[in-house]
Structures are given as C-alpha cells and as structure tokens.
Amino acid sequence: MANRIILLCLIGISAFAKNKPLLIGGIIVFLLSFLSKYYISKLDKNIFLNGGLTLLMIWMLMPLIQSGNESSFINVRNYLNLEGLVAVLSGLFVVIVAARGLDLLNNNISVLTGVLVGSIIGVTFFGGIPVGMMTGSGIAYLIIKLVKGLL
C-alpha cells in the first residue's frame, strides 16, 4: 500500500512539474501494481530496459536521416578536433561505466532506490532529463569503488 501512495505522490509531483515521461511512467507502474504478484514476478524488467534503450537509440540516430548533408555526419575529419575527440572518449567512458552501474543497480536495492530518487528529484525540480539512471549508477559504482579502495 505504501508503494502505491509513493507512486501517487510521484504522479502528482510529475503532473505539477509538467514532466510527461515521469507522469506516464508513474501511471503505467501504478496500474501494473494492481496485477497479481504472480504476474509481476513473471514480468521481465529487461523488456522495459531494452524498449527504452531502443527508443533512445532511435532518437540518437535520427540526425542520420534528417541532416541535409549526409557526408558531413560520417566525415572522420569532423571528429579530429578537441570537441570531437573528447565527445568520442566521453561516449566510450559513459557506456562502459553505465554497464558496471547496471550490475550494481540489479544487485543492490539501496543503490537502485538512491539513484531513482536522485533522478526523480533532478528531473522534477532541476530540469534534468530522465536518461541518467544507468549513468548515475555507473558514477555511483565508480565512487563506491574509489571510497572502498581508500578505506
């Protein structure tokens, strides 16, 4: 029952903050909460993760078909400058760290809850965008490893 109250609060906050992704997600999860625990346990979380990542990849690849000059997107010389090299290395670093963070999310409920709450606060009150769960968990992974290494 407490989980549904929390979901209703999140739905209310997201409606007030005009955060459509969180509002729609909250409503869907709230509706799913009325399903039998048996059906919920059979529901694979990876369906939603893969679906969301697929939609995100479509969004990221759209410039390939929208740009007027197709050769400029693929031209390697565009990446041989400071911004291009930093962007490539940042992308490489983030996906590797996010993969480690995903393992941490799946195996530690406190990290999952913490990153979720931090993401919701960031999206709702600070204008963030809700794509940072895995990146946030990856950063948490790095900080936890660093702190444990220093202790």
SEZA-699522 format. One record per atom (N, C-alpha, C): x, y, z; residue number from 0; atom name; residue in one letter. Coordinates in steps of 0.2 Angstrom, whole numbers, plus 5000, padded with zeros to 4 digits. Each point is the difference from the previous one (the first is absolute). Example, Ala and Ser with C-alpha at 12.3 -4.5 7.8 and 13.67 -1.06 7.14 Angstrom:
% residues 2
+------+-------+------+-----+----+----+
! east ! north !   up !   i ! at ! aa !
+------+-------+------+-----+----+----+
! 5066 !  4972 ! 5039 !   0 !  N !  A !
! 4996 !  5006 ! 5000 !   0 ! CA !  A !
! 5004 !  5006 ! 5000 !   0 !  C !  A !
! 4998 !  5005 ! 4996 !   1 !  N !  S !
! 5004 !  5006 ! 5001 !   1 ! CA !  S !
! 4996 !  5005 ! 5003 !   1 !  C !  S !
+------+-------+------+-----+----+----+
% end
This chain:
% residues 151
+------+-------+------+-----+----+----+
! east ! north !   up !   i ! at ! aa !
+------+-------+------+-----+----+----+
! 5004 !  4994 ! 5000 !   0 !  N !  M !
! 4996 !  5006 ! 5000 !   0 ! CA !  M !
! 5004 !  5006 ! 5000 !   0 !  C !  M !
! 5006 !  5000 ! 5004 !   1 !  N !  A !
! 5004 !  5006 ! 5000 !   1 ! CA !  A !
! 5003 !  5002 ! 4993 !   1 !  C !  A !
! 5002 !  4994 ! 4997 !   2 !  N !  N !
! 5003 !  5001 ! 4993 !   2 ! CA !  N !
! 4995 !  5004 ! 4995 !   2 !  C !  N !
! 4993 !  4998 ! 5001 !   3 !  N !  R !
! 4995 !  5004 ! 4996 !   3 ! CA !  R !
! 5000 !  5007 ! 5002 !   3 !  C !  R !
! 5000 !  5001 ! 5006 !   4 !  N !  I !
! 5000 !  5007 ! 5002 !   4 ! CA !  I !
! 5006 !  5004 ! 4998 !   4 !  C !  I !
! 5006 !  4997 ! 5000 !   5 !  N !  I !
! 5006 !  5003 ! 4997 !   5 ! CA !  I !
! 4999 !  5002 ! 4993 !   5 !  C !  I !
! 4997 !  4995 ! 4996 !   6 !  N !  L !
! 4999 !  5001 ! 4993 !   6 ! CA !  L !
! 4995 !  5005 ! 4999 !   6 !  C !  L !
! 4995 !  5001 ! 5004 !   7 !  N !  L !
! 4995 !  5005 ! 4999 !   7 ! CA !  L !
! 5003 !  5007 ! 5001 !   7 !  C !  L !
! 5004 !  5000 ! 5005 !   8 !  N !  C !
! 5004 !  5006 ! 5001 !   8 ! CA !  C !
! 5004 !  5002 ! 4994 !   8 !  C !  C !
! 5004 !  4995 ! 4998 !   9 !  N !  L !
! 5004 !  5002 ! 4994 !   9 ! CA !  L !
! 4996 !  5002 ! 4994 !   9 !  C !  L !
! 4994 !  4997 ! 4999 !  10 !  N !  I !
! 4996 !  5002 ! 4994 !  10 ! CA !  I !
! 4998 !  5007 ! 5001 !  10 !  C !  I !
! 4998 !  5002 ! 5006 !  11 !  N !  G !
! 4998 !  5006 ! 5002 !  11 ! CA !  G !
! 5005 !  5005 ! 4999 !  11 !  C !  G !
! 5006 !  4999 ! 5002 !  12 !  N !  I !
! 5006 !  5004 ! 5000 !  12 ! CA !  I !
! 5002 !  5001 ! 4992 !  12 !  C !  I !
! 5000 !  4995 ! 4997 !  13 !  N !  S !
! 5002 !  5000 ! 4992 !  13 ! CA !  S !
! 4994 !  5004 ! 4996 !  13 !  C !  S !
! 4994 !  4999 ! 5002 !  14 !  N !  A !
! 4995 !  5004 ! 4997 !  14 ! CA !  A !
! 5001 !  5008 ! 5001 !  14 !  C !  A !
! 5001 !  5001 ! 5007 !  15 !  N !  F !
! 5001 !  5007 ! 5002 !  15 ! CA !  F !
! 5006 !  5003 ! 4996 !  15 !  C !  F !
! 5006 !  4996 ! 4999 !  16 !  N !  A !
! 5006 !  5002 ! 4997 !  16 ! CA !  A !
! 5000 !  5000 ! 4993 !  16 !  C !  A !
! 4994 !  4997 ! 4997 !  17 !  N !  K !
! 4999 !  4999 ! 4993 !  17 ! CA !  K !
! 5006 !  4996 ! 4997 !  17 !  C !  K !
! 5001 !  4994 ! 5003 !  18 !  N !  N !
! 5005 !  4995 ! 4998 !  18 ! CA !  N !
! 4996 !  4994 ! 4997 !  18 !  C !  N !
! 4999 !  5001 ! 4994 !  19 !  N !  K !
! 4996 !  4994 ! 4997 !  19 ! CA !  K !
! 5003 !  4993 ! 5000 !  19 !  C !  K !
! 5007 !  4999 ! 4999 !  20 !  N !  P !
! 5002 !  4994 ! 5000 !  20 ! CA !  P !
! 4999 !  4996 ! 5007 !  20 !  C !  P !
! 5002 !  5004 ! 5006 !  21 !  N !  L !
! 4999 !  4998 ! 5006 !  21 ! CA !  L !
! 4992 !  4999 ! 5002 !  21 !  C !  L !
! 4996 !  5004 ! 4997 !  22 !  N !  L !
! 4993 !  4999 ! 5001 !  22 ! CA !  L !
! 4997 !  4994 ! 4997 !  22 !  C !  L !
! 5002 !  4999 ! 4994 !  23 !  N !  I !
! 4998 !  4994 ! 4996 !  23 ! CA !  I !
! 5003 !  4994 ! 5003 !  23 !  C !  I !
! 5006 !  5000 ! 5002 !  24 !  N !  G !
! 5003 !  4994 ! 5003 !  24 ! CA !  G !
! 4997 !  4998 ! 5007 !  24 !  C !  G !
! 4999 !  5006 ! 5004 !  25 !  N !  G !
! 4996 !  4999 ! 5006 !  25 ! CA !  G !
! 4993 !  4997 ! 5000 !  25 !  C !  G !
! 4997 !  5002 ! 4995 !  26 !  N !  I !
! 4993 !  4998 ! 4999 !  26 ! CA !  I !
! 5000 !  4992 ! 4998 !  26 !  C !  I !
! 5005 !  4999 ! 4995 !  27 !  N !  I !
! 5000 !  4993 ! 4998 !  27 ! CA !  I !
! 5002 !  4995 ! 5006 !  27 !  C !  I !
! 5005 !  5002 ! 5004 !  28 !  N !  V !
! 5002 !  4996 ! 5005 !  28 ! CA !  V !
! 4995 !  4999 ! 5006 !  28 !  C !  V !
! 4996 !  5006 ! 5001 !  29 !  N !  F !
! 4995 !  5000 ! 5004 !  29 ! CA !  F !
! 4994 !  4995 ! 4998 !  29 !  C !  F !
! 4999 !  5000 ! 4994 !  30 !  N !  L !
! 4995 !  4995 ! 4997 !  30 ! CA !  L !
! 5002 !  4993 ! 5001 !  30 !  C !  L !
! 5007 !  4999 ! 4998 !  31 !  N !  L !
! 5003 !  4993 ! 5001 !  31 ! CA !  L !
! 5000 !  4998 ! 5007 !  31 !  C !  L !
! 5000 !  5004 ! 5005 !  32 !  N !  S !
! 5000 !  4998 ! 5007 !  32 ! CA !  S !
! 4993 !  4997 ! 5002 !  32 !  C !  S !
! 4995 !  5000 ! 4996 !  33 !  N !  F !
! 4994 !  4997 ! 5001 !  33 ! CA !  F !
! 5000 !  4992 ! 4998 !  33 !  C !  F !
! 5005 !  4999 ! 4996 !  34 !  N !  L !
! 5000 !  4993 ! 4998 !  34 ! CA !  L !
! 5002 !  4995 ! 5005 !  34 !  C !  L !
! 4999 !  4994 ! 4999 !  35 !  N !  S !
! 5002 !  4995 ! 5005 !  35 ! CA !  S !
! 5007 !  5000 ! 5001 !  35 !  C !  S !
! 5003 !  4998 ! 5006 !  36 !  N !  K !
! 5007 !  5000 ! 5001 !  36 ! CA !  K !
! 5003 !  4994 ! 4995 !  36 !  C !  K !
! 4996 !  4995 ! 4999 !  37 !  N !  Y !
! 5002 !  4995 ! 4995 !  37 ! CA !  Y !
! 5002 !  5003 ! 4993 !  37 !  C !  Y !
! 4996 !  5004 ! 4998 !  38 !  N !  Y !
! 5001 !  5003 ! 4993 !  38 ! CA !  Y !
! 5006 !  5005 ! 5000 !  38 !  C !  Y !
! 5000 !  5003 ! 5006 !  39 !  N !  I !
! 5006 !  5005 ! 5000 !  39 ! CA !  I !
! 5006 !  4997 ! 5000 !  39 !  C !  I !
! 5001 !  4994 ! 5004 !  40 !  N !  S !
! 5006 !  4996 ! 5000 !  40 ! CA !  S !
! 5002 !  4997 ! 4994 !  40 !  C !  S !
! 4995 !  4999 ! 4995 !  41 !  N !  K !
! 5001 !  4997 ! 4994 !  41 ! CA !  K !
! 5002 !  5006 ! 4995 !  41 !  C !  K !
! 4999 !  5006 ! 5002 !  42 !  N !  L !
! 5001 !  5006 ! 4995 !  42 ! CA !  L !
! 5008 !  5001 ! 5000 !  42 !  C !  L !
! 5003 !  5000 ! 4995 !  43 !  N !  D !
! 5007 !  5001 ! 4999 !  43 ! CA !  D !
! 5002 !  5007 ! 5000 !  43 !  C !  D !
! 5004 !  5003 ! 5005 !  44 !  N !  K !
! 5002 !  5007 ! 5000 !  44 ! CA !  K !
! 5003 !  5002 ! 4993 !  44 !  C !  K !
! 5004 !  4995 ! 4998 !  45 !  N !  N !
! 5004 !  5001 ! 4994 !  45 ! CA !  N !
! 4996 !  5002 ! 4994 !  45 !  C !  N !
! 4994 !  4998 ! 5000 !  46 !  N !  I !
! 4995 !  5002 ! 4994 !  46 ! CA !  I !
! 5000 !  5008 ! 5000 !  46 !  C !  I !
! 4999 !  5003 ! 5006 !  47 !  N !  F !
! 4999 !  5007 ! 5000 !  47 ! CA !  F !
! 5007 !  5003 ! 4999 !  47 !  C !  F !
! 5005 !  4998 ! 5002 !  48 !  N !  L !
! 5007 !  5002 ! 4999 !  48 ! CA !  L !
! 5002 !  5000 ! 4993 !  48 !  C !  L !
! 4999 !  4995 ! 4997 !  49 !  N !  N !
! 5002 !  4999 ! 4993 !  49 ! CA !  N !
! 4995 !  5004 ! 4995 !  49 !  C !  N !
! 4994 !  5001 ! 5002 !  50 !  N !  G !
! 4995 !  5004 ! 4997 !  50 ! CA !  G !
! 5002 !  5007 ! 5000 !  50 !  C !  G !
! 5002 !  5003 ! 5006 !  51 !  N !  G !
! 5002 !  5006 ! 5001 !  51 ! CA !  G !
! 5007 !  5002 ! 4997 !  51 !  C !  G !
! 5004 !  4995 ! 5000 !  52 !  N !  L !
! 5007 !  5001 ! 4996 !  52 ! CA !  L !
! 4999 !  5001 ! 4993 !  52 !  C !  L !
! 4995 !  4995 ! 4997 !  53 !  N !  T !
! 4999 !  5000 ! 4993 !  53 ! CA !  T !
! 4997 !  5007 ! 4998 !  53 !  C !  T !
! 4995 !  5003 ! 5004 !  54 !  N !  L !
! 4997 !  5006 ! 4998 !  54 ! CA !  L !
! 5006 !  5006 ! 5001 !  54 !  C !  L !
! 5004 !  4999 ! 5005 !  55 !  N !  L !
! 5005 !  5005 ! 5000 !  55 ! CA !  L !
! 5005 !  5000 ! 4994 !  55 !  C !  L !
! 5002 !  4994 ! 4998 !  56 !  N !  M !
! 5004 !  4999 ! 4994 !  56 ! CA !  M !
! 4997 !  5003 ! 4994 !  56 !  C !  M !
! 4994 !  4999 ! 4999 !  57 !  N !  I !
! 4996 !  5003 ! 4995 !  57 ! CA !  I !
! 5001 !  5007 ! 5000 !  57 !  C !  I !
! 4999 !  5003 ! 5006 !  58 !  N !  W !
! 5000 !  5008 ! 5000 !  58 ! CA !  W !
! 5008 !  5002 ! 4999 !  58 !  C !  W !
! 5005 !  4996 ! 5002 !  59 !  N !  M !
! 5006 !  5002 ! 4999 !  59 ! CA !  M !
! 5002 !  4999 ! 4992 !  59 !  C !  M !
! 4997 !  4996 ! 4997 !  60 !  N !  L !
! 5002 !  4998 ! 4993 !  60 ! CA !  L !
! 4996 !  5005 ! 4995 !  60 !  C !  L !
! 4995 !  5003 ! 5002 !  61 !  N !  M !
! 4996 !  5004 ! 4996 !  61 ! CA !  M !
! 5004 !  5005 ! 4996 !  61 !  C !  M !
! 5005 !  5003 ! 5002 !  62 !  N !  P !
! 5004 !  5005 ! 4996 !  62 ! CA !  P !
! 5003 !  4997 ! 4994 !  62 !  C !  P !
! 5001 !  4994 ! 5000 !  63 !  N !  L !
! 5002 !  4996 ! 4994 !  63 ! CA !  L !
! 4996 !  5001 ! 4994 !  63 !  C !  L !
! 4993 !  5000 ! 5001 !  64 !  N !  I !
! 4996 !  5001 ! 4994 !  64 ! CA !  I !
! 4997 !  5007 ! 5000 !  64 !  C !  I !
! 5001 !  5004 ! 5005 !  65 !  N !  Q !
! 4997 !  5007 ! 5000 !  65 ! CA !  Q !
! 5005 !  5005 ! 4997 !  65 !  C !  Q !
! 5007 !  4999 ! 5001 !  66 !  N !  S !
! 5004 !  5005 ! 4997 !  66 ! CA !  S !
! 5000 !  5001 ! 4993 !  66 !  C !  S !
! 5001 !  5006 ! 4998 !  67 !  N !  G !
! 5000 !  5001 ! 4992 !  67 ! CA !  G !
! 5006 !  4997 ! 4997 !  67 !  C !  G !
! 5006 !  5001 ! 5003 !  68 !  N !  N !
! 5006 !  4998 ! 4998 !  68 ! CA !  N !
! 5002 !  4993 ! 5003 !  68 !  C !  N !
! 4999 !  4995 ! 4997 !  69 !  N !  E !
! 5001 !  4993 ! 5002 !  69 ! CA !  E !
! 5007 !  4999 ! 5002 !  69 !  C !  E !
! 5004 !  5002 ! 4995 !  70 !  N !  S !
! 5008 !  4999 ! 5001 !  70 ! CA !  S !
! 5003 !  5003 ! 5006 !  70 !  C !  S !
! 4997 !  5006 ! 5002 !  71 !  N !  S !
! 5003 !  5003 ! 5006 !  71 ! CA !  S !
! 4999 !  4997 ! 5006 !  71 !  C !  S !
! 4995 !  4995 ! 5001 !  72 !  N !  F !
! 4999 !  4997 ! 5006 !  72 ! CA !  F !
! 5005 !  4994 ! 5001 !  72 !  C !  F !
! 5002 !  4997 ! 4995 !  73 !  N !  I !
! 5005 !  4994 ! 5000 !  73 ! CA !  I !
! 5007 !  5002 ! 4998 !  73 !  C !  I !
! 5001 !  5006 ! 4998 !  74 !  N !  N !
! 5007 !  5003 ! 4999 !  74 ! CA !  N !
! 5004 !  4999 ! 5006 !  74 !  C !  N !
! 5006 !  4996 ! 5000 !  75 !  N !  V !
! 5004 !  4999 ! 5005 !  75 ! CA !  V !
! 5004 !  5007 ! 5003 !  75 !  C !  V !
! 5001 !  5004 ! 4995 !  76 !  N !  R !
! 5003 !  5006 ! 5002 !  76 ! CA !  R !
! 4996 !  5005 ! 5005 !  76 !  C !  R !
! 4994 !  4999 ! 5000 !  77 !  N !  N !
! 4996 !  5003 ! 5005 !  77 ! CA !  N !
! 5001 !  4998 ! 5007 !  77 !  C !  N !
! 5003 !  4995 ! 5001 !  78 !  N !  Y !
! 5002 !  4997 ! 5007 !  78 ! CA !  Y !
! 5007 !  5001 ! 5002 !  78 !  C !  Y !
! 5004 !  5003 ! 4995 !  79 !  N !  L !
! 5007 !  5001 ! 5001 !  79 ! CA !  L !
! 5002 !  5007 ! 5003 !  79 !  C !  L !
! 4996 !  5002 ! 5005 !  80 !  N !  N !
! 5001 !  5006 ! 5003 !  80 ! CA !  N !
! 4999 !  4999 ! 5008 !  80 !  C !  N !
! 5001 !  5005 ! 5004 !  81 !  N !  L !
! 4999 !  4999 ! 5007 !  81 ! CA !  L !
! 4993 !  4997 ! 5002 !  81 !  C !  L !
! 4995 !  5004 ! 4997 !  82 !  N !  E !
! 4993 !  4998 ! 5002 !  82 ! CA !  E !
! 4999 !  4993 ! 4998 !  82 !  C !  E !
! 5001 !  4998 ! 4994 !  83 !  N !  G !
! 4999 !  4994 ! 4997 !  83 ! CA !  G !
! 5003 !  4994 ! 5004 !  83 !  C !  G !
! 5007 !  5001 ! 5001 !  84 !  N !  L !
! 5003 !  4995 ! 5004 !  84 ! CA !  L !
! 4998 !  4999 ! 5007 !  84 !  C !  L !
! 4998 !  5006 ! 5004 !  85 !  N !  V !
! 4998 !  4999 ! 5006 !  85 ! CA !  V !
! 4993 !  4997 ! 5000 !  85 !  C !  V !
! 4996 !  5002 ! 4995 !  86 !  N !  A !
! 4993 !  4997 ! 5000 !  86 ! CA !  A !
! 5000 !  4992 ! 4999 !  86 !  C !  A !
! 5005 !  4998 ! 4995 !  87 !  N !  V !
! 5001 !  4993 ! 4999 !  87 ! CA !  V !
! 5002 !  4996 ! 5006 !  87 !  C !  V !
! 5005 !  5003 ! 5004 !  88 !  N !  L !
! 5002 !  4997 ! 5006 !  88 ! CA !  L !
! 4995 !  5000 ! 5006 !  88 !  C !  L !
! 4996 !  5005 ! 5000 !  89 !  N !  S !
! 4995 !  5001 ! 5005 !  89 ! CA !  S !
! 4995 !  4995 ! 4999 !  89 !  C !  S !
! 4998 !  4999 ! 4994 !  90 !  N !  G !
! 4995 !  4995 ! 4998 !  90 ! CA !  G !
! 5002 !  4993 ! 5002 !  90 !  C !  G !
! 5007 !  4998 ! 4998 !  91 !  N !  L !
! 5003 !  4994 ! 5002 !  91 ! CA !  L !
! 5000 !  4999 ! 5007 !  91 !  C !  L !
! 5002 !  5005 ! 5004 !  92 !  N !  F !
! 5000 !  4999 ! 5007 !  92 ! CA !  F !
! 4994 !  4999 ! 5003 !  92 !  C !  F !
! 4995 !  5004 ! 4998 !  93 !  N !  V !
! 4993 !  5000 ! 5003 !  93 ! CA !  V !
! 4997 !  4993 ! 4999 !  93 !  C !  V !
! 5000 !  4997 ! 4994 !  94 !  N !  V !
! 4997 !  4994 ! 4999 !  94 ! CA !  V !
! 5003 !  4994 ! 5004 !  94 !  C !  V !
! 5007 !  5000 ! 5001 !  95 !  N !  I !
! 5003 !  4995 ! 5004 !  95 ! CA !  I !
! 4999 !  5001 ! 5007 !  95 !  C !  I !
! 5000 !  5006 ! 5003 !  96 !  N !  V !
! 4998 !  5001 ! 5007 !  96 ! CA !  V !
! 4992 !  4999 ! 5001 !  96 !  C !  V !
! 4996 !  5001 ! 4995 !  97 !  N !  A !
! 4993 !  4999 ! 5001 !  97 ! CA !  A !
! 4999 !  4992 ! 5000 !  97 !  C !  A !
! 5004 !  4996 ! 4997 !  98 !  N !  A !
! 4999 !  4993 ! 5000 !  98 ! CA !  A !
! 5002 !  4997 ! 5007 !  98 !  C !  A !
! 5005 !  5003 ! 5003 !  99 !  N !  R !
! 5002 !  4998 ! 5007 !  99 ! CA !  R !
! 4994 !  5002 ! 5005 !  99 !  C !  R !
! 4998 !  5006 ! 4998 ! 100 !  N !  G !
! 4994 !  5003 ! 5005 ! 100 ! CA !  G !
! 4994 !  4996 ! 4999 ! 100 !  C !  G !
! 4998 !  4997 ! 4994 ! 101 !  N !  L !
! 4994 !  4996 ! 4999 ! 101 ! CA !  L !
! 5001 !  4994 ! 5005 ! 101 !  C !  L !
! 5006 !  4997 ! 5000 ! 102 !  N !  D !
! 5001 !  4994 ! 5005 ! 102 ! CA !  D !
! 4999 !  5002 ! 5007 ! 102 !  C !  D !
! 5002 !  5006 ! 5002 ! 103 !  N !  L !
! 4999 !  5002 ! 5006 ! 103 ! CA !  L !
! 4993 !  5001 ! 5002 ! 103 !  C !  L !
! 4996 !  5003 ! 4995 ! 104 !  N !  L !
! 4993 !  5002 ! 5001 ! 104 ! CA !  L !
! 4996 !  4993 ! 5001 ! 104 !  C !  L !
! 5002 !  4995 ! 4996 ! 105 !  N !  N !
! 4996 !  4994 ! 5001 ! 105 ! CA !  N !
! 5002 !  4996 ! 5006 ! 105 !  C !  N !
! 5006 !  5001 ! 5003 ! 106 !  N !  N !
! 5002 !  4996 ! 5006 ! 106 ! CA !  N !
! 4999 !  5004 ! 5007 ! 106 !  C !  N !
! 4998 !  5006 ! 5000 ! 107 !  N !  N !
! 5000 !  5004 ! 5006 ! 107 ! CA !  N !
! 4994 !  5005 ! 5000 ! 107 !  C !  N !
! 4995 !  4998 ! 5004 ! 108 !  N !  I !
! 4994 !  5004 ! 5000 ! 108 ! CA !  I !
! 5001 !  5007 ! 5003 ! 108 !  C !  I !
! 5005 !  5001 ! 5004 ! 109 !  N !  S !
! 5001 !  5007 ! 5003 ! 109 ! CA !  S !
! 5003 !  5005 ! 4994 ! 109 !  C !  S !
! 5004 !  4997 ! 4996 ! 110 !  N !  V !
! 5002 !  5004 ! 4994 ! 110 ! CA !  V !
! 4995 !  5001 ! 4995 ! 110 !  C !  V !
! 4996 !  4995 ! 4999 ! 111 !  N !  L !
! 4994 !  5001 ! 4995 ! 111 ! CA !  L !
! 4995 !  5006 ! 5003 ! 111 !  C !  L !
! 4999 !  4999 ! 5006 ! 112 !  N !  T !
! 4995 !  5005 ! 5003 ! 112 ! CA !  T !
! 5004 !  5007 ! 5000 ! 112 !  C !  T !
! 5006 !  5000 ! 5002 ! 113 !  N !  G !
! 5003 !  5007 ! 5001 ! 113 ! CA !  G !
! 5001 !  5003 ! 4993 ! 113 !  C !  G !
! 5002 !  4996 ! 4995 ! 114 !  N !  V !
! 5000 !  5003 ! 4993 ! 114 ! CA !  V !
! 4994 !  5002 ! 4997 ! 114 !  C !  V !
! 4995 !  4996 ! 5002 ! 115 !  N !  L !
! 4993 !  5002 ! 4998 ! 115 ! CA !  L !
! 4997 !  5006 ! 5003 ! 115 !  C !  L !
! 5001 !  5001 ! 5006 ! 116 !  N !  V !
! 4998 !  5006 ! 5004 ! 116 ! CA !  V !
! 5004 !  5006 ! 4997 ! 116 !  C !  V !
! 5006 !  4999 ! 4999 ! 117 !  N !  G !
! 5004 !  5006 ! 4998 ! 117 ! CA !  G !
! 4998 !  5002 ! 4993 ! 117 !  C !  G !
! 4999 !  4995 ! 4996 ! 118 !  N !  S !
! 4998 !  5001 ! 4993 ! 118 ! CA !  S !
! 4993 !  5004 ! 5000 ! 118 !  C !  S !
! 4995 !  4998 ! 5004 ! 119 !  N !  I !
! 4994 !  5003 ! 5000 ! 119 ! CA !  I !
! 5000 !  5007 ! 5003 ! 119 !  C !  I !
! 5004 !  5001 ! 5005 ! 120 !  N !  I !
! 5001 !  5007 ! 5002 ! 120 ! CA !  I !
! 5003 !  5004 ! 4995 ! 120 !  C !  I !
! 5006 !  4998 ! 4997 ! 121 !  N !  G !
! 5003 !  5003 ! 4994 ! 121 ! CA !  G !
! 4995 !  5002 ! 4994 ! 121 !  C !  G !
! 4996 !  4995 ! 4998 ! 122 !  N !  V !
! 4996 !  5001 ! 4995 ! 122 ! CA !  V !
! 4994 !  5005 ! 5002 ! 122 !  C !  V !
! 4997 !  4999 ! 5006 ! 123 !  N !  T !
! 4994 !  5004 ! 5002 ! 123 ! CA !  T !
! 5002 !  5007 ! 5002 ! 123 !  C !  T !
! 5005 !  5001 ! 5003 ! 124 !  N !  F !
! 5002 !  5007 ! 5003 ! 124 ! CA !  F !
! 5005 !  5003 ! 4997 ! 124 !  C !  F !
! 5005 !  4997 ! 4996 ! 125 !  N !  F !
! 5005 !  5003 ! 4997 ! 125 ! CA !  F !
! 5001 !  5000 ! 4993 ! 125 !  C !  F !
! 4994 !  4998 ! 4997 ! 126 !  N !  G !
! 5000 !  5000 ! 4992 ! 126 ! CA !  G !
! 5004 !  4995 ! 4997 ! 126 !  C !  G !
! 5002 !  4995 ! 5003 ! 127 !  N !  G !
! 5004 !  4994 ! 4997 ! 127 ! CA !  G !
! 4996 !  4996 ! 4996 ! 127 !  C !  G !
! 5004 !  4996 ! 4996 ! 128 !  N !  I !
! 4996 !  4995 ! 4996 ! 128 ! CA !  I !
! 5001 !  4993 ! 5002 ! 128 !  C !  I !
! 4995 !  4996 ! 5000 ! 129 !  N !  P !
! 5000 !  4993 ! 5003 ! 129 ! CA !  P !
! 5004 !  4995 ! 4996 ! 129 !  C !  P !
! 5006 !  5001 ! 4998 ! 130 !  N !  V !
! 5004 !  4995 ! 4997 ! 130 ! CA !  V !
! 5006 !  4998 ! 5004 ! 130 !  C !  V !
! 5000 !  5003 ! 5007 ! 131 !  N !  G !
! 5006 !  4999 ! 5003 ! 131 ! CA !  G !
! 5000 !  4994 ! 5005 ! 131 !  C !  G !
! 4995 !  4996 ! 5000 ! 132 !  N !  M !
! 5000 !  4995 ! 5005 ! 132 ! CA !  M !
! 5007 !  4995 ! 5000 ! 132 !  C !  M !
! 5001 !  4998 ! 4994 ! 133 !  N !  M !
! 5006 !  4996 ! 4999 ! 133 ! CA !  M !
! 5007 !  5004 ! 5001 ! 133 !  C !  M !
! 5000 !  5006 ! 4997 ! 134 !  N !  T !
! 5006 !  5004 ! 5001 ! 134 ! CA !  T !
! 5001 !  5001 ! 5008 ! 134 !  C !  T !
! 4994 !  5002 ! 5003 ! 135 !  N !  G !
! 5000 !  5001 ! 5007 ! 135 ! CA !  G !
! 5003 !  4994 ! 5004 ! 135 !  C !  G !
! 4997 !  4995 ! 4998 ! 136 !  N !  S !
! 5003 !  4994 ! 5004 ! 136 ! CA !  S !
! 5007 !  4998 ! 4998 ! 136 !  C !  S !
! 5002 !  5002 ! 4994 ! 137 !  N !  G !
! 5007 !  4999 ! 4998 ! 137 ! CA !  G !
! 5005 !  5005 ! 5004 ! 137 !  C !  G !
! 4997 !  5006 ! 5001 ! 138 !  N !  I !
! 5004 !  5004 ! 5004 ! 138 ! CA !  I !
! 5000 !  4998 ! 5008 ! 138 !  C !  I !
! 4994 !  4998 ! 5002 ! 139 !  N !  A !
! 5000 !  4997 ! 5007 ! 139 ! CA !  A !
! 5005 !  4994 ! 5000 ! 139 !  C !  A !
! 5000 !  4996 ! 4995 ! 140 !  N !  Y !
! 5005 !  4994 ! 5000 ! 140 ! CA !  Y !
! 5007 !  5003 ! 5001 ! 140 !  C !  Y !
! 5002 !  5005 ! 4996 ! 141 !  N !  L !
! 5007 !  5002 ! 5000 ! 141 ! CA !  L !
! 5001 !  5003 ! 5007 ! 141 !  C !  L !
! 4996 !  5004 ! 5003 ! 142 !  N !  I !
! 5001 !  5003 ! 5007 ! 142 ! CA !  I !
! 5000 !  4995 ! 5005 ! 142 !  C !  I !
! 4996 !  4995 ! 5000 ! 143 !  N !  I !
! 5000 !  4994 ! 5005 ! 143 ! CA !  I !
! 5007 !  4997 ! 4999 ! 143 !  C !  I !
! 5002 !  4998 ! 4994 ! 144 !  N !  K !
! 5007 !  4997 ! 5000 ! 144 ! CA !  K !
! 5005 !  5004 ! 5002 ! 144 !  C !  K !
! 5000 !  5007 ! 4999 ! 145 !  N !  L !
! 5005 !  5004 ! 5002 ! 145 ! CA !  L !
! 5000 !  5001 ! 5008 ! 145 !  C !  L !
! 4994 !  5000 ! 5003 ! 146 !  N !  V !
! 5000 !  5001 ! 5007 ! 146 ! CA !  V !
! 5002 !  4994 ! 5003 ! 146 !  C !  V !
! 4998 !  4994 ! 4998 ! 147 !  N !  K !
! 5002 !  4993 ! 5003 ! 147 ! CA !  K !
! 5007 !  4999 ! 4999 ! 147 !  C !  K !
! 5003 !  5003 ! 4994 ! 148 !  N !  G !
! 5007 !  4999 ! 4999 ! 148 ! CA !  G !
! 5004 !  5004 ! 5005 ! 148 !  C !  G !
! 4998 !  5006 ! 5002 ! 149 !  N !  L !
! 5003 !  5004 ! 5005 ! 149 ! CA !  L !
! 5000 !  4998 ! 5007 ! 149 !  C !  L !
! 4995 !  4996 ! 5001 ! 150 !  N !  L !
! 4998 !  4998 ! 5007 ! 150 ! CA !  L !
! 5005 !  4994 ! 5002 ! 150 !  C !  L !
+------+-------+------+-----+----+----+
% end
